Amino acid sequence: MVSTRNLLIGLRVGVSVLLVAVVARGIMFTAYRVEGTSMRQTLESGDRILVGDMAWLNRPVVIGDTVVVELHDEVLVKRVVAGPGDVIAMDAGTVVRNGQVVEESIPAELNRSVTFPDYAMGPAELFLLGDNRRVSIDSRDFGPVRIDQVVGRVFLRMSDGGMERLSSVEPLP
């Protein structure tokens, strides 16, 4: 038989653990609902994403990361394709970073044949693109963003198909 004292101790521990979990979630992570198709097929409209928004807890943003940025009072989800010190260009829809063609898995029906000349990224700038280049409004339209405009890195996608961890490809220089 469980004594009243042990039951109260167990209840206090349970409530404390729950409180710490709720506070940690509120401080370290933010959940967003994806609206629109600019990141299709990585993220679909209606997906929920979990974003790590505590800089001291997260590793720095790297090329290939999917990030949430706040730009002109709007929250956007995009992929990092170039970082500080990189030279970025596009040739008929193909990303060229530091003179090298970037291998991407963007289906032809989601790409847009855009060309622009070399642009040298500043020391605290990121160049962001949507995965659905036909409809995405991104750095091709509004230019690079400052690193301090990044709200956080998307690390978990929750959809009807379950949960999927989003990972990065390569570190920034």
C-alpha positions in Angstrom: 0.0 0.0 0.0 1.2 3.5 -0.9 1.4 5.9 1.9 0.0 9.4 1.6 3.5 10.9 2.1 4.9 8.9 -0.8 2.0 9.8 -3.0 2.5 13.5 -2.3 6.3 13.2 -3.1 5.5 11.4 -6.4 2.9 14.0 -7.3 5.4 16.9 -6.6 8.1 15.2 -8.7 5.6 14.6 -11.6 4.4 18.2 -11.5 8.0 19.5 -11.3 9.1 17.4 -14.3 6.0 18.5 -16.3 6.6 22.2 -15.4 10.3 22.0 -16.5 9.3 20.4 -19.8 6.7 23.1 -20.5 9.1 25.9 -19.7 11.9 24.3 -21.7 9.6 23.9 -24.7 8.5 27.5 -24.4 12.0 28.8 -24.1 14.0 26.6 -26.5 11.6 25.7 -29.2 8.8 27.3 -31.2 6.2 25.4 -33.3 5.0 26.9 -36.5 2.4 25.8 -39.1 3.6 25.9 -42.7 1.3 27.9 -45.0 2.1 28.0 -48.7 4.1 25.9 -51.1 7.5 27.7 -51.4 9.3 24.9 -49.6 7.5 22.0 -51.4 8.5 19.0 -51.3 10.6 19.4 -48.1 7.7 21.1 -46.3 4.0 21.0 -47.4 1.3 23.4 -46.5 -0.3 22.3 -43.3 2.9 20.7 -41.9 4.0 21.7 -38.4 7.6 22.5 -37.8 9.6 22.7 -34.6 12.2 25.4 -34.6 15.2 25.7 -32.2 15.4 29.3 -31.4 17.9 29.4 -28.6 21.2 30.4 -30.1 23.3 29.2 -27.2 21.7 25.7 -27.5 21.8 25.3 -31.2 24.8 24.9 -33.4 25.4 27.7 -35.9 23.4 27.8 -39.1 25.0 25.8 -42.0 24.5 25.6 -45.7 21.6 23.3 -46.4 19.7 24.2 -43.2 16.0 25.1 -43.4 15.6 28.2 -41.3 12.8 30.5 -40.2 13.5 34.2 -40.7 11.6 37.3 -39.8 11.7 39.9 -42.6 9.5 43.0 -42.8 7.1 41.7 -40.1 6.7 38.4 -42.0 7.9 35.0 -41.0 9.4 32.9 -43.8 10.8 29.4 -44.1 13.7 29.0 -46.6 16.9 27.0 -47.2 20.4 28.5 -46.7 22.4 28.2 -50.0 25.2 30.6 -49.2 26.8 32.2 -46.2 29.3 34.8 -45.1 32.1 35.3 -47.6 30.5 33.1 -50.3 30.0 34.3 -53.9 26.6 33.2 -55.1 25.2 33.3 -58.7 22.5 31.5 -60.7 22.7 30.3 -64.2 19.4 29.3 -65.8 18.1 28.1 -62.4 21.3 26.4 -61.4 22.9 27.6 -58.2 26.6 28.4 -58.5 28.5 29.0 -55.2 32.1 30.1 -55.2 32.4 29.2 -58.9 31.1 25.6 -58.3 27.7 24.3 -59.5 25.7 23.2 -56.4 24.2 19.7 -56.7 20.6 20.0 -55.7 17.6 17.7 -55.9 15.1 20.3 -57.0 12.7 18.7 -59.5 12.5 20.5 -62.9 8.8 21.3 -62.3 9.7 23.2 -59.2 12.6 25.1 -60.6 12.6 28.5 -62.4 15.1 29.5 -65.0 16.6 32.5 -63.4 20.1 33.9 -64.0 21.9 36.5 -62.0 25.6 37.5 -61.8 28.0 36.9 -59.0 27.1 38.5 -55.7 29.7 38.5 -52.8 28.0 37.8 -49.5 28.9 40.1 -46.6 30.4 38.9 -43.3 27.0 38.4 -41.6 24.7 37.5 -44.6 22.9 34.5 -45.8 21.4 33.8 -49.2 18.1 31.9 -48.9 16.0 30.0 -51.5 12.7 28.2 -51.3 12.7 24.6 -52.6 9.8 25.4 -54.9 11.6 28.0 -57.0 8.6 28.6 -59.3 6.6 30.2 -56.5 9.1 31.1 -53.8 9.8 34.7 -52.9 13.3 34.5 -51.5 16.8 36.1 -51.7 16.5 36.3 -55.5 13.7 38.9 -54.8 14.6 40.6 -51.5 18.4 40.0 -51.4 20.5 38.3 -48.7 19.3 38.4 -45.1 21.4 39.2 -42.0 22.2 36.3 -39.7 20.5 38.1 -36.9 17.2 37.9 -38.8 17.2 34.1 -38.4 14.7 33.2 -35.8 15.9 29.6 -35.7 16.7 26.4 -37.5 14.0 23.9 -38.4 14.9 20.6 -37.0 11.6 18.6 -37.0 8.8 18.3 -39.5 5.4 16.9 -38.3 2.9 15.9 -40.9 0.2 13.4 -41.5 2.9 11.0 -42.5 4.6 11.2 -39.1 7.7 13.1 -37.9 10.9 13.7 -39.9 14.2 15.3 -38.7 15.6 17.9 -41.1 19.4 17.9 -41.3 22.0 20.0 -43.0 24.5 19.3 -45.7 27.7 21.3 -45.2 29.2 23.8 -42.8 29.4 27.5 -43.6 33.0 28.7 -44.3 
